[in-house]
Each structure stands twice: as C-alpha cells, then as structure tokens.
Amino acid sequence: MLKLLESIDSPEDLRKLPKKKLPQLCAEVREYMVQCCAENPGHLGSSLGAVELITALHYVYNTPKDKLIFDVGHQAYAHKILTGRREAFKQNRKRDGISGFPKMSESPYDAFGAGHSSTSISAALGFAEAARIMSTGERVVAVIGDGALTGGLAWEGLNNAGNSKADVLVILNDNNISIDEARGGLHNYLLKVTTSSFYNRLKGKIWHSLGEGKFRNWLQRFVINSKSSLVRGSGGALFESMGFRYFGPIDGNDIDLLTAVLKRLKGIKGPRILHIITKKGKGYAPAEADPVTWHAPGRFNPVTGERIKTVSAVSKYQDVFGDTLVELAGKDNRVVGITPAMASGCGMTGFQNAFPERFFDVGIEEGHAATFSAGLAAAGMRPFCNIYSSFSQRAYDNIIHDAALQELPVVFCLDRGGLVGEDGATHAGTFDMQAYRAVPGVTISAPRNELELRRLMHTALGHKSGPFFIRYPRGYGEGVQWKDVPADTLPEGKGEKLLDGKTVAVLGIGPVVNRAVEAAKRHKTDYWTGPAVWDMRYIKPLDKDILEEAAKYKVIITVEDGSMAGGLFGAVSEYFAARPDAPAIKGVGVPDRFIKQASRSEQLEDCGLDAESLFDLFISAMKNI
C-alpha cells in the first residue's frame, strides 16, 4: 500500500507532513517508481538514488515559486511523482504521455527543460540574476550529477556564478563514491557549525568590521585553506577558489540530515555548493548491485529483478559499428576510438576490451571529443569519433573549426541519427545532415542497412581529406547479413538504384529508403508500374548522375528520417532550382517542428515515413500527374 504517496498531489501536501513521515514517503516513492518502470522502461538507477534529495528540496523550498533546475533529468522521476504527475507517470515517455525529462510546458514545477547534461548551473544563474533584478525573492537551486560535472558548460557556469556573487545553491549529487566513515563525527560537527545561522551572522559581522584590505584578504585565505583541509580536502578548495562556499560531503540518502542542512543553507546568501553522496539504485537491490545496467534497464520483473530481454536474430546498428571498429583496428594500428561517455550505448565496449590503449572515453565533453579527434588525425592517426547525433550539436564549432577547416580525416559516427522514440525531442537526431551539409569539404553518408554501415566504415578508413560522417539510427537493423560478408568499400558520393519504375522517382537516404521500396513494390502489377527508387547513400556530395536520371521523371519524391528543411529535400531542390524544365519535387521527412516522445514506429508514422503512408503518397502523386 502507498497510503502516504496517494495523499500527495503537490509539494504543498508534502510540506504538511510531519518530518518523521518523510522516510516512509521516500520508501513509497521508490516502490512506486520501480513498479512503473518495470512495465514502462525509463532511467531508473539515478532517480532511485535521488529520492531523498528531491523530497527534501520540495519539503524545504517553496516550489514552484522557488526554482529547482535539474541537469539532464535522469534523476527527476521523484520530482515528477511528487508534483501532481503521480498517475501520469504511468505513461512516462509514451505517446501523449509525459516527457521523461523536465519540460517547462508540462508543469510549473519544471522551471527549466533539460535532456542534455551540464546545463543546470548556467540556467540557474539566469534565474538567480532575474530574481535579483526583479526583487522577487525566489530561491534557486541547481541539481547536477557528478558525471555532468565533467562537461565544460558546467564549469563555465560555475566560473560565472562564483564571480557574480549570485544567490544560488548548487547541489552536487555524487553517486560514484561512498562517505568516509572514519571522519564522520568531526565532519558532521563542523558541517553544523558552518551552516548555522549564528556562525554566518558572526562571520559576516567580522568580515564587515575588518573592512577591505590586505589583512582581511590574508585572513580569508587562511580560513578557506584551514576549512578545506579539515572538512573537505582539495575538492572544496577548488570550488572555494571559484567564489563558492562549499559544504559537505553529506549522506544524500539521509532525509533528516538533508532537510536540516537545506534549511540552514537557505539562510546563507551568495554562491554555495552542497556536496551530497547518494547511492545509484538506492533501495532496490538489483539496481544497487549493478548501477550501470540499471541506469536504463528496460522492462523487468519488479519482484525478482529479472530483466525481460528482447530476443532477436537481427543485429543492432550499434553492434555492427562496434564489431567493425574492432575489425578495422586489427588491420590498421592507426585506428583509434573516441566516445564522450557513451561507450556501452554506442557499442564500443568490445573495442575497449580489445584495444584499451587505443580507446578514449573523454567524459561528457563532446566539443573536446571533436577537437581531440582532430588532433589525433593531424598526428597521423585515424580517429573514429562516435557521438550521438543530438549531442554532436554541442560540438558544432569544434567540428567546423578544428576538423573541417583543416581538412582532417576524422570519421564522425553519428549514432541515434533520426527519430529516437521515447527519449523525445531532446535526443532526436533530426538536424545532423542539415547542419553539416553546409560545411565545406565534408562527406556525409547514411547507410540503409547493417552491411552498408560496415562498408561505409571501411570506406571512411581510406578517406583522404576532411571529416567523413556516417549517420545511422538507434536499435535494430533490417536483418541483412553483414558478418562474414566481404566488406567492399563504396565509391564516395555515389548512390544505387534499388527499383525500376516509371513516372515518379523516389530518392531516399538511410533506412527509411527500405520503407519506400516496400511501398513502391506494392504498386507493381500486370497493369501498373510503380515508382523507381534510389538509395542516395550520400547527401554530400550528391550523386549528380542519379539526379540527372531522376530529372527524366515527372515527379521526384525525397524520403529522409530527418528535417526536410535543409536536408535531402533541400539539397535536391537546390540542385534543380535554376532549371526551367525541372520536375515537380515533393518531400517526406521530419516537418518543421519538434517531435514529441513516442515509440520510433509511432514517430515515423506521424511523419508519414512508414510504408503505408508512403504507399498512399505514391498513389496520390501518380494520380495527380
């Protein structure tokens, strides 16, 4: 029974509870979260570890007036459950359900949206400065995980916030280490002292009476260094040197301690950091034992913890990438693999095990990953830099300035290209082909199946000048045999005709071209000839031979799993723009809007990219000629 949780429809209800009831509420939130995620998968491990933190924040702060800014959103499930979305959480990440990440349009309690990491401190500083300028009295708290703190944007925010003296609290949720029990007594005593209102009033009066001058500056440095050595070690000194007051680390799964410390910190002004230690997967034994797997475990039995695995004879694109990279590295010792904290997700763990000296996980640092790869290429190596498509947006300048401008042969493997399903708009890789097509000297390809991916990787290894992009989707391929098949290289900038036809020419790119073939084949009868279909394979350079052949048809239809604005539709339209005899050109792809969370098949259907929708489109096009 979840008696307490069922009585909480908002943080106002939560704040009416006596403090002694909070541990029971946290236990019920965990139980409910496990029940829901067992049937409807999501990001479980981090959210389990942050239950006490989120409960304490809503208990102490006057949300939604006071602002809670989350980083990434992986830890925000308890936040959604406690802010009026308990029932809606059952439809988390589903079509017409709530987003798996904080989303401003979804709830007033979601002060700022977040799907990518390292954004919370910069956004929180914006809220804090707005509150100061408008004198609203709002309190601002940024919650950032230890992994997100590897991102450069987090440090830019810290540097600016510390220098600005803004009234903002940053909570560093560290779930990678445990508390050192040996120094707990002294540590807890000093924590109470440094967060007490009496101590801080006295400290303020002393600093004010000393006035500005060398003695005060020396005394401040002495106190900072002394506190750092006694309480925090070198980590605290680092944050204090940036202008923050540092508190902790404390047990972030102790609800009584958290609420007490947060209440004290509310009475302290200026930039503060509270360092808490939490256990990823807290309260659910399987997740505690294997936090990496249980970050996003898929469906599972909530009682036994047994994961319900999908058995398929079809390979995932990520497996093809990983195996092929190992194959290439075995033949060429210049091949290196780079990933910004996505080794398991992108399929690079096999390469890591086989060639640890040539594997680099640089952390959540996409821009650095791109420039680091450019440096490797400039030194004669052949880097394969695997970045999720939407994350590559954060490295746009590095790709242009450091790789493309210098014509360096970095292979950028853009995983999760196109629509990504339940992760929704924040993670959709629908802008990559459009963004990089404008960059001079680059090659951009998209395989239609597993074997094409393998062949394009072999082709990219031999590429001589400029970045070579290979863009492919998340998950299972087309079921095409790719293992033990000769990995011939493919001519750069050349596509392939897949189906003969008349009247209508269909130009597709990526796996959706397979749906176009399925739809076109349904048109072919003894009395009717359907459209012709080409796999363009490359969006830059375009295969002009294909375009000239397509020009002989009355209608050209482009098909792409990406934004039509500037994508294949844009490229083909540009090619024919100045020709008075150009055929009519129609496009099918992601429209000019952000696509909400749903299954990938549902998203493709919404965009008209499934075989049935394409079949109807082809009929309409041929009838209207």
GULUMTI-737669 format. One line per 10 residues: their letters; for each residue x, y, z of C-alpha. Coordinates in nm, 2 decimals, padded with zeros to 4 digits. Example, Ala and Ser with C-alpha at 12.3 -4.5 7.8 and 13.67 -1.06 7.14 Angstrom:
<pts>
AS = 01.23:-00.45:00.78 | 01.37:-00.11:00.71
</pts>
This chain:
<pts>
MLKLLESIDS = 00.00:00.00:00.00 | 00.12:00.35:-00.08 | -00.10:00.54:00.17 | 00.13:00.84:00.21 | 00.21:00.88:-00.15 | -00.15:00.86:-00.26 | -00.22:01.16:-00.03 | 00.05:01.37:-00.20 | -00.09:01.56:-00.51 | 00.15:01.85:-00.48
PEDLRKLPKK = 00.45:01.98:-00.28 | 00.21:02.18:-00.07 | 00.07:01.84:00.05 | 00.42:01.72:00.11 | 00.51:02.02:00.33 | 00.21:01.94:00.56 | 00.36:01.61:00.66 | 00.55:01.58:00.99 | 00.92:01.53:00.93 | 00.91:01.19:01.09
KLPQLCAEVR = 00.69:01.07:00.80 | 00.94:01.15:00.53 | 01.14:00.83:00.54 | 00.82:00.63:00.48 | 00.72:00.86:00.19 | 01.06:00.81:00.03 | 01.02:00.43:00.05 | 00.68:00.45:-00.11 | 00.81:00.68:-00.39 | 01.08:00.42:-00.46
EYMVQCCAEN = 00.83:00.13:-00.46 | 00.60:00.32:-00.70 | 00.89:00.41:-00.93 | 01.01:00.05:-00.95 | 00.65:-00.07:-01.02 | 00.60:00.18:-01.30 | 00.94:00.14:-01.46 | 00.92:-00.24:-01.46 | 00.64:-00.22:-01.71 | 00.72:00.11:-01.88
PGHLGSSLGA = 01.10:00.14:-01.90 | 01.29:00.46:-01.82 | 01.60:00.59:-01.65 | 01.57:00.42:-01.32 | 01.90:00.40:-01.13 | 01.98:00.77:-01.09 | 01.62:00.85:-01.00 | 01.62:00.59:-00.72 | 01.93:00.74:-00.57 | 01.78:01.09:-00.57
VELITALHYV = 01.45:01.03:-00.39 | 01.56:01.18:-00.06 | 01.72:01.47:-00.22 | 01.41:01.57:-00.42 | 01.18:01.50:-00.13 | 01.39:01.73:00.09 | 01.41:02.00:-00.17 | 01.03:02.02:-00.21 | 00.99:02.00:00.17 | 01.22:02.28:00.24
YNTPKDKLIF = 01.17:02.51:-00.05 | 00.85:02.69:-00.16 | 00.82:02.54:-00.50 | 00.71:02.63:-00.77 | 00.79:02.99:-00.66 | 01.14:02.87:-00.56 | 01.31:02.72:-00.87 | 01.46:02.37:-00.89 | 01.68:02.33:-01.20 | 01.77:01.98:-01.29
DVGHQAYAHK = 02.06:01.86:-01.50 | 01.98:01.61:-01.77 | 01.67:01.49:-01.59 | 01.77:01.13:-01.53 | 01.73:01.19:-01.15 | 01.40:01.38:-01.17 | 01.14:01.09:-01.16 | 01.06:01.15:-00.79 | 01.02:01.52:-00.88 | 00.75:01.43:-01.14
ILTGRREAFK = 00.57:01.19:-00.90 | 00.56:01.45:-00.62 | 00.44:01.74:-00.83 | 00.10:01.63:-00.94 | 00.21:01.38:-01.20 | 00.18:01.06:-01.00 | -00.08:00.90:-01.22 | 00.06:01.05:-01.54 | 00.40:00.88:-01.45 | 00.25:00.55:-01.56
QNRKRDGISG = 00.25:00.69:-01.92 | 00.61:00.84:-01.88 | 00.79:00.86:-02.22 | 00.49:00.73:-02.40 | 00.29:00.88:-02.69 | 00.06:01.15:-02.55 | 00.22:01.09:-02.21 | 00.46:01.30:-02.01 | 00.82:01.35:-02.11 | 01.10:01.15:-01.95
FPKMSESPYD = 01.28:01.48:-01.88 | 01.18:01.81:-01.72 | 00.98:02.02:-01.96 | 00.86:02.37:-01.90 | 00.53:02.33:-02.09 | 00.44:02.03:-01.89 | 00.44:02.17:-01.54 | 00.51:02.49:-01.35 | 00.73:02.28:-01.13 | 00.96:02.22:-01.43
AFGAGHSSTS = 01.13:02.55:-01.41 | 01.37:02.47:-01.70 | 01.38:02.18:-01.95 | 01.68:01.95:-01.97 | 01.77:01.65:-02.18 | 02.14:01.70:-02.23 | 02.38:01.74:-01.94 | 02.57:02.02:-01.78 | 02.31:02.29:-01.83 | 02.17:02.34:-01.48
ISAALGFAEA = 02.42:02.58:-01.33 | 02.41:02.83:-01.62 | 02.03:02.82:-01.63 | 02.01:02.86:-01.25 | 02.24:03.16:-01.26 | 02.00:03.31:-01.51 | 01.71:03.26:-01.27 | 01.90:03.39:-00.98 | 02.00:03.71:-01.16 | 01.65:03.76:-01.28
ARIMSTGERV = 01.52:03.72:-00.92 | 01.78:03.98:-00.80 | 01.69:04.23:-01.07 | 01.31:04.20:-01.02 | 01.33:04.16:-00.64 | 01.10:03.85:-00.65 | 01.26:03.68:-00.35 | 01.28:03.35:-00.54 | 01.54:03.09:-00.42 | 01.72:02.90:-00.69
VAVIGDGALT = 01.87:02.55:-00.67 | 02.06:02.37:-00.94 | 02.09:01.99:-00.91 | 02.39:01.84:-01.10 | 02.53:01.49:-01.10 | 02.90:01.41:-01.07 | 02.90:01.28:-01.43 | 02.75:01.60:-01.57 | 03.02:01.80:-01.39 | 03.27:01.67:-01.65
GGLAWEGLNN = 03.10:01.89:-01.91 | 03.27:02.21:-01.99 | 02.94:02.41:-01.97 | 02.91:02.32:-01.61 | 03.25:02.48:-01.53 | 03.16:02.79:-01.74 | 02.85:02.83:-01.53 | 03.05:02.77:-01.20 | 03.31:03.03:-01.31 | 03.04:03.29:-01.39
AGNSKADVLV = 02.82:03.22:-01.09 | 03.11:03.24:-00.84 | 03.24:03.56:-00.99 | 02.89:03.72:-00.99 | 02.82:03.65:-00.62 | 02.47:03.54:-00.73 | 02.24:03.39:-00.47 | 02.23:03.03:-00.60 | 02.27:02.69:-00.44 | 02.43:02.42:-00.65
ILNDNNISID = 02.38:02.06:-00.52 | 02.64:01.82:-00.65 | 02.48:01.48:-00.64 | 02.77:01.24:-00.63 | 02.67:00.87:-00.67 | 03.01:00.73:-00.76 | 03.18:00.71:-00.41 | 03.09:00.64:-00.05 | 03.12:00.86:00.26 | 03.44:00.81:00.46
EARGGLHNYL = 03.30:00.69:00.80 | 03.63:00.75:00.98 | 03.60:01.12:00.98 | 03.22:01.14:01.01 | 03.20:01.27:01.37 | 03.43:01.57:01.32 | 03.29:01.63:00.97 | 02.93:01.64:01.09 | 03.02:01.87:01.38 | 03.20:02.12:01.15
LKVTTSSFYN = 02.91:02.10:00.90 | 02.66:02.20:01.17 | 02.89:02.49:01.26 | 02.95:02.62:00.91 | 02.58:02.61:00.82 | 02.44:02.76:01.14 | 02.28:03.10:01.13 | 02.48:03.22:01.43 | 02.81:03.13:01.27 | 02.73:03.30:00.95
RLKGKIWHSL = 02.59:03.62:01.12 | 02.91:03.64:01.33 | 03.13:03.57:01.03 | 02.95:03.85:00.83 | 03.00:04.10:01.11 | 03.37:04.01:01.15 | 03.44:04.05:00.78 | 03.25:04.38:00.77 | 03.43:04.52:01.07 | 03.77:04.43:00.91
GEGKFRNWLQ = 03.69:04.63:00.60 | 03.88:04.59:00.28 | 04.25:04.54:00.29 | 04.54:04.30:00.29 | 04.48:04.17:00.64 | 04.12:04.07:00.56 | 04.23:03.90:00.23 | 04.50:03.71:00.41 | 04.26:03.60:00.69 | 04.00:03.49:00.44
RFVINSKSSL = 04.26:03.28:00.25 | 04.38:03.13:00.59 | 04.02:03.03:00.69 | 03.94:02.88:00.35 | 04.26:02.67:00.35 | 04.20:02.56:00.70 | 03.84:02.46:00.65 | 03.93:02.28:00.32 | 04.20:02.07:00.49 | 03.98:01.99:00.79
VRGSGGALFE = 03.64:01.93:00.63 | 03.66:01.89:00.26 | 04.00:01.82:00.12 | 04.12:01.96:-00.22 | 03.78:01.94:-00.38 | 03.63:02.20:-00.15 | 03.93:02.43:-00.20 | 03.88:02.41:-00.58 | 03.51:02.53:-00.55 | 03.60:02.80:-00.30
SMGFRYFGPI = 03.87:02.93:-00.52 | 03.60:02.99:-00.78 | 03.39:03.20:-00.54 | 03.16:02.93:-00.39 | 03.12:02.84:-00.03 | 03.15:02.46:-00.02 | 02.96:02.23:00.23 | 02.98:01.86:00.26 | 03.00:01.59:00.16 | 02.70:01.46:00.34
DGNDIDLLTA = 02.48:01.15:00.31 | 02.23:01.23:00.04 | 02.01:00.94:00.13 | 01.96:01.06:00.49 | 01.63:01.26:00.47 | 01.66:01.40:00.82 | 02.01:01.53:00.76 | 01.92:01.67:00.42 | 01.63:01.87:00.54 | 01.83:02.01:00.83
VLKRLKGIKG = 02.12:02.12:00.61 | 01.90:02.26:00.34 | 01.71:02.47:00.60 | 02.04:02.61:00.72 | 02.17:02.68:00.37 | 01.85:02.88:00.29 | 01.98:03.14:00.54 | 02.31:03.18:00.37 | 02.34:03.41:00.07 | 02.57:03.40:-00.23
PRILHIITKK = 02.70:03.11:-00.44 | 02.70:02.78:-00.24 | 02.78:02.42:-00.32 | 02.64:02.13:-00.12 | 02.82:01.81:-00.20 | 02.60:01.50:-00.13 | 02.68:01.14:-00.17 | 02.40:00.91:-00.29 | 02.38:00.55:-00.39 | 02.27:00.49:-00.75
GKGYAPAEAD = 01.98:00.24:-00.75 | 01.92:00.30:-00.38 | 01.66:00.09:-00.22 | 01.63:-00.17:-00.50 | 01.89:-00.45:-00.46 | 01.94:-00.54:-00.83 | 02.00:-00.17:-00.92 | 02.24:-00.12:-00.63 | 02.44:-00.43:-00.73 | 02.47:-00.32:-01.10
PVTWHAPGRF = 02.41:00.05:-01.14 | 02.54:00.07:-01.49 | 02.29:-00.18:-01.63 | 02.01:-00.04:-01.42 | 02.06:00.32:-01.54 | 01.81:00.23:-01.81 | 01.73:-00.15:-01.77 | 01.43:-00.19:-01.99 | 01.14:-00.40:-01.87 | 01.19:-00.62:-01.57
NPVTGERIKT = 01.02:-00.83:-01.30 | 00.99:-00.59:-01.01 | 00.99:-00.87:-00.75 | 01.28:-01.07:-00.87 | 01.47:-00.80:-01.07 | 01.49:-01.04:-01.37 | 01.52:-00.83:-01.68 | 01.29:-00.91:-01.97 | 01.52:-00.92:-02.27 | 01.41:-00.90:-02.63
VSAVSKYQDV = 01.55:-01.19:-02.83 | 01.61:-01.10:-03.19 | 01.81:-01.25:-03.47 | 01.85:-00.91:-03.62 | 02.16:-00.71:-03.52 | 02.16:-00.36:-03.38 | 02.35:-00.09:-03.57 | 02.55:-00.03:-03.25 | 02.67:-00.39:-03.26 | 02.77:-00.36:-03.63
FGDTLVELAG = 02.96:-00.04:-03.55 | 03.15:-00.20:-03.26 | 03.24:-00.52:-03.43 | 03.35:-00.34:-03.75 | 03.57:-00.10:-03.55 | 03.75:-00.39:-03.39 | 03.79:-00.54:-03.73 | 03.94:-00.22:-03.87 | 04.17:-00.17:-03.57 | 04.30:-00.52:-03.61
KDNRVVGITP = 04.41:-00.44:-03.96 | 04.54:-00.08:-03.91 | 04.71:00.03:-03.59 | 04.63:00.39:-03.66 | 04.26:00.33:-03.58 | 04.15:00.48:-03.25 | 03.81:00.51:-03.09 | 03.67:00.81:-02.91 | 03.34:00.85:-02.72 | 03.21:01.12:-02.49
AMASGCGMTG = 03.08:00.89:-02.21 | 02.87:00.66:-02.43 | 03.09:00.35:-02.47 | 02.83:00.09:-02.39 | 02.54:00.28:-02.56 | 02.73:00.31:-02.89 | 02.87:-00.04:-02.89 | 03.23:00.04:-02.82 | 03.29:-00.18:-02.51 | 03.43:-00.46:-02.74
FQNAFPERFF = 03.68:-00.22:-02.89 | 03.77:-00.10:-02.54 | 03.85:-00.46:-02.43 | 04.04:-00.55:-02.74 | 04.24:-00.23:-02.78 | 04.24:-00.05:-02.44 | 04.54:00.16:-02.54 | 04.35:00.30:-02.84 | 04.02:00.36:-02.67 | 03.94:00.70:-02.52
DVGIEEGHAA = 03.62:00.78:-02.32 | 03.66:01.16:-02.27 | 03.36:01.21:-02.05 | 03.06:01.43:-02.13 | 03.27:01.66:-02.34 | 03.15:01.65:-02.70 | 03.34:01.96:-02.81 | 03.66:01.82:-02.66 | 03.60:01.48:-02.83 | 03.58:01.65:-03.17
TFSAGLAAAG = 03.90:01.86:-03.12 | 04.08:01.57:-02.96 | 04.00:01.36:-03.26 | 04.12:01.64:-03.49 | 04.45:01.64:-03.30 | 04.48:01.27:-03.34 | 04.41:01.29:-03.71 | 04.66:01.58:-03.75 | 04.92:01.35:-03.59 | 04.86:01.07:-03.84
MRPFCNIYSS = 04.60:00.86:-03.65 | 04.26:00.75:-03.80 | 04.01:00.85:-03.53 | 03.65:00.71:-03.53 | 03.47:00.96:-03.30 | 03.13:00.82:-03.20 | 02.88:01.09:-03.08 | 02.51:01.06:-03.05 | 02.36:01.28:-03.32 | 02.18:01.53:-03.10
FSQRAYDNII = 02.49:01.55:-02.87 | 02.71:01.64:-03.17 | 02.52:01.97:-03.19 | 02.73:02.07:-02.88 | 03.05:02.02:-03.08 | 02.94:02.21:-03.39 | 03.21:02.48:-03.38 | 03.48:02.22:-03.29 | 03.38:02.01:-03.59 | 03.40:02.31:-03.82
HDAALQELPV = 03.70:02.50:-03.68 | 03.92:02.21:-03.58 | 03.84:01.93:-03.82 | 03.67:02.06:-04.14 | 03.87:02.39:-04.18 | 04.19:02.19:-04.15 | 04.07:01.92:-04.38 | 04.14:01.65:-04.12 | 04.01:01.29:-04.19 | 03.81:01.24:-03.87
VFCLDRGGLV = 03.54:00.98:-03.90 | 03.23:01.11:-03.71 | 03.00:00.82:-03.65 | 02.66:00.98:-03.55 | 02.47:00.73:-03.36 | 02.10:00.78:-03.29 | 02.05:00.96:-03.62 | 01.69:01.05:-03.69 | 01.39:00.99:-03.46 | 01.48:00.81:-03.14
GEDGATHAGT = 01.15:00.72:-02.99 | 01.07:00.75:-02.62 | 01.36:00.99:-02.54 | 01.17:01.25:-02.74 | 01.27:01.59:-02.88 | 01.57:01.65:-02.66 | 01.75:01.35:-02.81 | 01.62:01.34:-03.16 | 01.90:01.33:-03.42 | 01.70:01.51:-03.69
FDMQAYRAVP = 01.93:01.81:-03.76 | 02.26:01.65:-03.83 | 02.26:01.61:-04.21 | 02.12:01.96:-04.24 | 02.38:02.12:-04.01 | 02.69:01.95:-04.15 | 02.58:01.97:-04.52 | 02.66:02.35:-04.50 | 03.02:02.28:-04.40 | 03.27:02.28:-04.69
GVTISAPRNE = 03.49:01.98:-04.75 | 03.29:01.72:-04.56 | 03.14:01.39:-04.67 | 02.80:01.29:-04.52 | 02.67:00.93:-04.56 | 02.38:00.73:-04.42 | 02.36:00.35:-04.46 | 02.03:00.19:-04.54 | 02.12:-00.14:-04.35 | 02.38:-00.31:-04.15
LELRRLMHTA = 02.60:-00.42:-04.43 | 02.60:-00.07:-04.57 | 02.72:00.06:-04.24 | 03.01:-00.19:-04.23 | 03.11:-00.10:-04.59 | 03.09:00.28:-04.52 | 03.32:00.23:-04.22 | 03.57:00.06:-04.44 | 03.53:00.34:-04.70 | 03.58:00.61:-04.43
LGHKSGPFFI = 03.91:00.45:-04.32 | 04.05:00.52:-04.67 | 03.91:00.87:-04.69 | 04.19:01.12:-04.75 | 04.07:01.47:-04.67 | 03.81:01.63:-04.45 | 03.56:01.48:-04.20 | 03.36:01.18:-04.30 | 03.02:01.15:-04.14 | 02.83:00.82:-04.11
RYPRGYGEGV = 02.48:00.86:-03.97 | 02.27:00.57:-03.86 | 01.97:00.51:-03.62 | 01.93:00.36:-03.28 | 01.84:00.00:-03.24 | 01.78:-00.30:-03.48 | 01.87:-00.30:-03.84 | 01.69:-00.46:-04.14 | 01.80:-00.82:-04.08 | 02.06:-00.80:-04.36
QWKDVPADTL = 02.35:-01.05:-04.33 | 02.67:-00.85:-04.26 | 02.90:-01.08:-04.07 | 03.14:-01.29:-04.28 | 03.05:-01.08:-04.59 | 03.33:-00.92:-04.78 | 03.34:-00.55:-04.67 | 03.39:-00.39:-05.00 | 03.45:-00.01:-05.00 | 03.19:00.21:-05.16
PEGKGEKLLD = 03.26:00.48:-05.42 | 03.23:00.82:-05.24 | 02.94:01.03:-05.34 | 02.76:00.75:-05.53 | 02.42:00.60:-05.47 | 02.24:00.30:-05.60 | 01.92:00.23:-05.79 | 01.71:-00.02:-05.59 | 01.39:-00.05:-05.80 | 01.30:00.03:-06.16
GKTVAVLGIG = 00.98:00.23:-06.23 | 00.81:00.50:-06.43 | 00.67:00.85:-06.39 | 00.78:00.90:-06.02 | 01.14:00.90:-05.90 | 01.19:00.83:-05.52 | 01.52:00.94:-05.38 | 01.58:00.82:-05.02 | 01.86:00.81:-04.77 | 01.91:00.60:-04.47
PVVNRAVEAA = 01.70:00.30:-04.35 | 01.37:00.48:-04.45 | 01.46:00.41:-04.81 | 01.37:00.05:-04.73 | 01.01:00.16:-04.65 | 01.00:00.34:-04.98 | 01.10:00.02:-05.16 | 00.82:-00.17:-04.98 | 00.57:00.09:-05.07 | 00.68:00.11:-05.43
KRHKTDYWTG = 00.67:-00.27:-05.48 | 00.30:-00.27:-05.38 | 00.23:-00.06:-05.69 | 00.37:-00.30:-05.93 | 00.11:-00.52:-06.10 | 00.05:-00.66:-06.45 | -00.13:-00.33:-06.54 | 00.06:-00.07:-06.34 | 00.43:00.02:-06.30 | 00.52:00.19:-05.97
PAVWDMRYIK = 00.78:00.44:-05.88 | 01.16:00.40:-05.93 | 01.36:00.41:-05.61 | 01.72:00.51:-05.55 | 01.93:00.50:-05.23 | 02.13:00.82:-05.24 | 02.36:00.69:-04.97 | 02.54:01.03:-04.96 | 02.38:01.37:-04.90 | 02.72:01.53:-04.96
PLDKDILEEA = 02.84:01.51:-05.22 | 02.52:01.43:-05.41 | 02.52:01.18:-05.68 | 02.46:01.40:-05.99 | 02.42:01.10:-06.22 | 02.12:00.99:-06.01 | 01.97:01.34:-06.01 | 02.01:01.37:-06.39 | 01.83:01.04:-06.44 | 01.56:01.14:-06.19
AKYKVIITVE = 01.51:01.46:-06.39 | 01.36:01.25:-06.67 | 01.07:01.16:-06.44 | 00.77:01.39:-06.39 | 00.78:01.39:-06.01 | 01.07:01.35:-05.77 | 00.99:01.25:-05.41 | 01.26:01.27:-05.14 | 01.24:01.05:-04.83 | 01.45:01.11:-04.52
DGSMAGGLFG = 01.45:01.04:-04.15 | 01.55:01.40:-04.07 | 01.44:01.75:-04.10 | 01.33:01.83:-04.46 | 01.45:02.19:-04.41 | 01.80:02.18:-04.55 | 01.81:01.80:-04.58 | 01.78:01.58:-04.88 | 01.47:01.77:-04.99 | 01.66:02.09:-04.97
AVSEYFAARP = 01.96:01.96:-05.15 | 01.76:01.82:-05.44 | 01.55:02.13:-05.46 | 01.86:02.35:-05.47 | 02.01:02.14:-05.75 | 01.71:02.19:-05.97 | 01.62:02.54:-05.87 | 01.76:02.72:-06.17 | 01.63:02.47:-06.43 | 01.31:02.57:-06.61
DAPAIKGVGV = 01.24:02.21:-06.71 | 01.28:02.07:-06.36 | 01.03:01.81:-06.25 | 00.80:01.87:-05.95 | 00.97:01.80:-05.62 | 00.80:01.68:-05.31 | 00.95:01.58:-04.98 | 00.87:01.34:-04.70 | 01.06:01.37:-04.37 | 01.05:01.53:-04.03
PDRFIKQASR = 00.84:01.85:-04.05 | 00.95:02.19:-03.91 | 00.86:02.11:-03.55 | 00.99:01.91:-03.26 | 00.86:01.56:-03.24 | 00.73:01.45:-02.90 | 00.81:01.13:-02.73 | 00.65:00.81:-02.86 | 00.78:00.48:-03.00 | 01.00:00.52:-03.30
SEQLEDCGLD = 00.75:00.34:-03.52 | 00.48:00.58:-03.40 | 00.70:00.88:-03.47 | 00.78:00.75:-03.82 | 00.40:00.71:-03.88 | 00.34:01.06:-03.75 | 00.59:01.20:-04.01 | 00.45:00.99:-04.29 | 00.77:00.77:-04.31 | 00.61:00.43:-04.26
AESLFDLFIS = 00.55:00.21:-04.57 | 00.17:00.25:-04.55 | 00.19:00.63:-04.56 | 00.44:00.63:-04.84 | 00.22:00.39:-05.04 | -00.07:00.64:-05.01 | 00.16:00.93:-05.11 | 00.29:00.75:-05.41 | -00.06:00.67:-05.53 | -00.16:01.04:-05.48
AMKNI = 00.15:01.16:-05.67 | 00.09:00.93:-05.97 | -00.28:01.01:-05.99 | -00.22:01.38:-05.99 | 00.03:01.38:-06.28
</pts>
